[in-house]
Amino acid sequence: MVRVRDQVDLSVPRSDAFAYMDEPAHQAEITPSLVRSELIERLPNGGSRAAYTYSFLGIAFEGEVRATTYDPPNRIVFAMEGDLGGEIAWTFTSLAKERSRLIYEAMYEIPVPVLQKAAEAVARRYNEREVRTLLANLKDQLETAHNA
């Protein structure tokens, strides 16, 4: 299992960060290897069910995410199904007036059992870089729009 965790402090209120991340289309804007993220439906809990395509080492992985925990503006947890199985969790906290923190955590299984050990090490480093870029892109998108 690959596990990635990182965080970013944002110069926007927690509610703005939550609202931005709650839109599936925004995920493809800020996640470098996420080719597609489209809303399928809003769930009874208020969260979303979305289809994704993720490219890793030239291989496209497709599936869906479903919000299993939806607690605005504090937390969203997604179950990932399809070519990649696992969980993604976003936790939002307020730091001070007009500032917030997003903690991003992901855990998933590598789908190729024979290459699992080697692939996990490569995937962990790759995804740590992806999460850092995602968080930097989020910070740029939100703070640029908020300060405009």
C-alpha positions in Angstrom: 0.0 0.0 0.0 1.2 3.5 -0.9 0.6 6.2 1.7 1.2 9.9 1.0 0.6 12.8 3.4 1.4 16.5 3.1 -0.1 19.9 4.0 -0.2 23.5 2.8 -1.1 26.7 4.5 -3.3 29.0 2.4 -4.0 32.7 2.6 -7.8 32.1 2.1 -10.5 31.2 4.6 -11.1 27.5 5.3 -14.6 27.7 3.7 -13.0 29.0 0.4 -10.4 26.2 0.4 -13.2 23.6 1.1 -15.5 25.0 -1.7 -12.6 24.9 -4.2 -11.6 21.3 -3.4 -15.2 20.2 -3.3 -15.5 20.8 -7.1 -14.2 17.6 -8.9 -13.2 19.6 -12.1 -10.7 21.6 -10.0 -8.8 18.4 -9.2 -7.6 18.0 -12.8 -6.6 21.7 -12.8 -4.2 21.3 -9.8 -3.1 17.7 -9.9 -0.4 17.2 -12.6 -1.1 13.6 -13.6 -4.9 13.7 -13.2 -6.1 13.8 -16.8 -9.8 13.9 -16.0 -12.1 14.4 -12.9 -15.8 14.8 -13.7 -18.8 15.0 -11.4 -21.1 12.0 -11.8 -23.6 13.0 -9.1 -24.0 14.7 -5.7 -24.6 12.1 -3.0 -27.3 12.2 -0.3 -24.5 13.1 2.2 -23.8 16.3 0.1 -20.4 14.9 -1.2 -19.7 14.0 -4.7 -19.2 10.9 -6.8 -16.7 11.6 -9.6 -15.0 9.7 -12.5 -11.3 10.1 -12.9 -8.4 9.2 -15.2 -5.0 9.3 -13.7 -1.8 8.8 -15.7 1.2 7.1 -14.0 4.3 6.2 -16.0 2.4 6.4 -19.2 -0.4 4.1 -18.0 -3.9 5.5 -17.7 -5.8 4.4 -14.5 -9.6 5.0 -14.5 -12.2 4.7 -11.8 -14.5 6.6 -9.4 -14.2 8.4 -6.1 -17.1 8.6 -3.7 -17.3 10.9 -0.7 -17.8 8.6 2.3 -17.3 11.4 4.8 -18.5 14.8 4.0 -18.3 17.4 6.8 -18.1 20.9 5.4 -15.9 22.9 5.8 -13.8 20.4 7.9 -13.2 17.2 6.0 -13.9 15.1 3.0 -12.9 11.4 2.7 -13.2 9.6 -0.6 -13.2 5.9 -1.3 -11.4 5.2 -4.6 -12.6 2.4 -6.8 -11.5 1.2 -10.3 -8.0 0.6 -11.5 -6.8 2.1 -8.2 -8.4 1.3 -4.9 -7.9 3.2 -1.7 -8.8 6.3 0.1 -8.1 10.1 -0.2 -8.8 12.4 2.8 -8.7 16.2 2.9 -8.8 17.9 6.3 -9.3 21.7 6.5 -8.5 23.8 9.5 -8.6 27.5 10.2 -5.3 29.1 11.2 -6.2 32.8 11.7 -8.4 35.3 10.0 -8.4 34.6 6.2 -5.9 31.7 6.6 -6.3 28.0 6.5 -4.5 24.7 6.2 -5.3 21.7 4.0 -3.9 18.3 5.0 -3.9 15.9 2.1 -3.7 12.1 2.7 -3.9 9.3 0.2 -3.6 5.5 0.6 -4.0 3.1 -2.3 -3.0 -0.2 -3.6 -0.7 -0.7 -6.6 -2.7 -2.8 -9.1 0.2 -4.9 -10.4 1.1 -7.5 -7.8 4.3 -8.7 -9.3 5.8 -5.2 -9.4 4.2 -4.1 -6.2 7.3 -3.7 -4.0 9.3 -1.8 -6.7 6.3 0.1 -7.9 5.4 1.2 -4.3 8.7 2.9 -3.8 8.6 4.7 -7.2 4.9 5.6 -6.7 5.5 7.0 -3.2 8.3 9.3 -4.5 6.2 10.2 -7.6 3.1 10.9 -5.5 4.9 12.9 -2.9 6.0 15.2 -5.7 2.5 15.2 -7.2 1.0 16.2 -3.8 3.5 19.0 -3.3 2.7 20.3 -6.8 -1.1 19.9 -6.2 -0.9 21.8 -3.0 1.3 24.6 -4.6 -1.2 24.8 -7.5 -4.1 25.0 -5.1 -2.4 27.8 -3.1 -1.7 29.7 -6.3 -5.3 29.3 -7.6 -7.1 30.2 -4.4 -4.8 33.1 -3.3 -4.7 34.6 -6.8 -8.5 34.5 -7.1 -9.0 35.7 -3.5 -6.5 38.6 -3.8 -7.7 39.8 -7.3 
